[in-house]
Amino acid sequence: MNPYKDNIAIIGLAGRFPKATLLSEFWHNIQTQNDCLSTFSEHEMAKDGIPKHLRQKKDYINRKGIIKGLPYFDYTFFKYAKKEAEIIDPQQRILLSIAWEALQDANITPDSYQGTVGVFCGTGRNDYFDRHVKATLDPDDPIANYNAYLANDKEFAATRIAYKLNLKGPAITVQSACSTSLVAIHLACQSLLSQESDLCLAGAASCSLPTHAGYEFREHFILSKSGQVAPFDENADGTLFSQGAGMIALKRLEDALRDQDPIYASIICSKINNDGKQKMGFTAPSLSQQSDLIKRCLIDSQIDPKDCTLMETHGTGTRLGDPIEFNALRRAFPEQAQPHCAIGAIKGHIGHTDTAAAVIGLIKTCLNLKFNTITPLCHFKQANSHLELDNSPFYFPNSSMPLNDAAHQFAGINALGVGGTNAHLLLAKITPDTQTGIQARPFISTQPRQPNTSLSPSYCWLEPTISQEDKLVNRPSYPKPKSILSKSEHQQIWNSLLGEPIHDHSDFFELGGDSMLAIQLIEQLKQKYAINISAEHLLAQAKFMDFHNSITQQMPIAWSKELYQQTPLLSTLKNPKSKDLLFLIHPIGGHSLFYKALSDHLNTSEQVISIRSSGLHQNEVILNSIPEMAQHYLTVIYDHYGPHANINGLIGASFGGLVAYEMACQLSPKKQIPFIGLIDTPSPKQFPKLPSNTSMILYDIFQHWLNIDKNTFHKLHEEAAIEQLKKELTQHHQIQISSTQLNQLIQVFMANQEAMINYEPLKTPMKLHYYKAKTRRPIDPESPEAWWKNIGDPFQLTQSPGDHISMNKAPHVQQLASYIDQDLCKKISMTTSK
């Protein structure tokens, strides 16, 4: 008898989660009880069209879990035209992307896989069509309207994946409200057990819009007054809805063992049922039907309930739903003198992700089993008084702990759909004797993916067409490009900005140009000639004639209709022919123009390349975590320079040092970076206090250009501060800056600030060169190098003249460059201090 005959292996995971793009970030958030919900500012809500009268109500809760990069989609990879991709429901675009990623995680390429692959998935409510697509359609154009229907109706979610990935098994869209994804997984298991499919994808996505929208609290409704979800807690006051998506790859366990697939866990039983009408109402849960379903799973699986050590619940944090679910579990399990089964509820971390809730809970539980860890229940302090706790087998963990060492480990997953469709399944931990001869799956790879497997999302989003009250930032409309940019016209633009006669060899920065004037130049070229280039392009070609020739040679590209095409993050500053690469990673403001003075004084033979923030241009995703930035930048580097790029060094000033260190960690131990330079980078948890509102951020960015007292500026309302800033820049400095540019600068600054505060680096020993500013400002920690010194192996401390900012500018930057040149030329053998 084959003991694995009716078991299903989970061999691939993928998803999009609030405050986590990578599975490693998701796992970290779970282990550390992180609340992954976002609190929205007035600016964010106004920009997304939330009416002022609504967002200023005292009962309006400005909280929600959001996924990053929702407007971005690699339409070229999936062979879509951009116009077609723009009208597709983002939920379906995400499902397609994570279907591919789940297969990648399972080491399966669809085109070469010999078996039959099925798809079972669902989506949440489609808000995108009404907000973004509907008003663009001509009611008298039946073809356009039919195409929009195909792009947005739920029933095409599964078949879209099957078509694009050439999958020839069953492709079925599943809809059962909050239990959708677990029902999809159940149907996938049945398809595998009946030999209808050899491999299945199953999951769901839910992305409510607008993204930066909260909700209005109402008494006696399910939504939380506190803006947090606390499953099974005495003070739980409701749930809230978030964005999220998950997809898993499934195979018959005996086939996975035969094919030597690394396995996260196995499904030993799954069942579904419905409440019928014996309950308080259509949306209410049924204790008896839930309990019956769980009992049948336990009986049919033939496991000892004492071996069930984890129970991932539906756990919405509502006063009615939680006690009914817990008491249904309680009645399905026999009484126990000592509790043995830990209760889990992913909604405490990320909120209720509707159709995707169960698959995300399952992904969490797979990681629990894979890494032998029980994780704490987020926001739990004291049990709800309506729970039947006496002789209960269940307990509520308040910290991470190892699973017990029992020979068999099982976990349950529970999902309850509004309307009454319930689903339950049981997972088994895969033990070493089960996977004899199989290599253990390494945790989520942090190595850069090869170019042929890496998705590179591009901006793919129709602007909302509904009325948006108080919208602060409007996308500019650009005039039709002129036929040619003459040399004399180009010289006049430079002259208007720099106030100096312009010759062929005039250097933009030597004539007094800086990052703000560079932005002005780029904006004028875009508005007058539809030339779309980055400020970093000017940094690499600072002499007038070099810059003029480079952009006129590119005019067929620069004048294309795609005015918001993505621009490169990398800019070569010197030694372009060298194969040895030295990267300078942007500070918190995002611009790599910061490094112009340093690169000018470096006397190294390496090719010096700056990396700017993603998000400074409208068509780019803003990254909100340092691990995410590091992985993205490494992917860009390997895409550009090839898989064998010779990274000789990573240097970062302040915030940039954190990113440089994370990049080195992600490459370790497979690749050791010879040189890592941190320029006055703060130690984790010693970050200086940074501005928190828009006016303070603007003052920090523009303080050298303003003729207004700091305190006076900070007292201005956000909109008044923006207008005052634009007025000052125009009157005193002849600088024209659009609201769009201000918005991009602010968003990148805030995202980098959030990433810095939330960063918890791994302690990975490596060679570190630390350049400390001799002059300490009042806001600077006295010993920013303390944490780094403990992990430097070896560690070198160099004190350089100037403070945190001035050490990177003339006259001090020359000495800093000299120190870096010396260190690049020698190998450190011991901890030293100059």
Secondary structure as UniProt FT lines:
FT   TURN            3..6
FT   STRAND          8..17
FT   TURN            18..19
FT   HELIX           23..31
FT   TURN            32..33
FT   STRAND          38..39
FT   HELIX           42..47
FT   TURN            48..49
FT   HELIX           52..55
FT   TURN            58..59
FT   STRAND          60..61
FT   STRAND          63..64
FT   TURN            68..71
FT   STRAND          72..73
FT   TURN            75..79
FT   HELIX           82..86
FT   HELIX           90..105
FT   TURN            106..107
FT   HELIX           110..112
FT   STRAND          117..123
FT   HELIX           129..133
FT   HELIX           134..136
FT   TURN            139..140
FT   HELIX           142..152
FT   HELIX           154..156
FT   HELIX           157..165
FT   STRAND          171..173
FT   HELIX           177..179
FT   HELIX           180..193
FT   TURN            194..195
FT   STRAND          199..206
FT   TURN            211..212
FT   STRAND          215..216
FT   TURN            219..220
FT   TURN            231..232
FT   TURN            234..235
FT   STRAND          244..252
FT   HELIX           253..258
FT   TURN            259..260
FT   STRAND          265..274
FT   TURN            276..277
FT   TURN            282..283
FT   HELIX           287..301
FT   HELIX           305..307
FT   STRAND          308..312
FT   TURN            319..320
FT   HELIX           321..332
FT   STRAND          341..344
FT   HELIX           347..350
FT   HELIX           354..356
FT   HELIX           357..370
FT   TURN            371..372
FT   STRAND          373..374
FT   TURN            378..379
FT   TURN            385..386
FT   TURN            390..391
FT   STRAND          394..395
FT   STRAND          401..402
FT   STRAND          410..416
FT   TURN            418..419
FT   STRAND          421..428
FT   TURN            432..437
FT   HELIX           451..453
FT   STRAND          458..459
FT   TURN            469..470
FT   HELIX           487..498
FT   TURN            504..505
FT   TURN            508..512
FT   HELIX           515..529
FT   HELIX           535..540
FT   HELIX           544..553
FT   HELIX           555..558
FT   TURN            563..564
FT   STRAND          570..574
FT   TURN            576..577
FT   STRAND          580..585
FT   TURN            588..589
FT   HELIX           592..595
FT   HELIX           596..601
FT   STRAND          607..611
FT   TURN            614..615
FT   TURN            618..619
FT   HELIX           626..641
FT   TURN            643..644
FT   STRAND          646..653
FT   HELIX           655..667
FT   TURN            668..670
FT   STRAND          675..679
FT   TURN            684..685
FT   HELIX           694..702
FT   HELIX           703..705
FT   HELIX           710..715
FT   HELIX           718..733
FT   HELIX           739..758
FT   STRAND          766..773
FT   TURN            778..779
FT   TURN            784..785
FT   HELIX           786..791
FT   STRAND          792..800
FT   TURN            804..805
FT   HELIX           806..808
FT   TURN            810..812
FT   HELIX           813..824
FT   STRAND          832..833
//
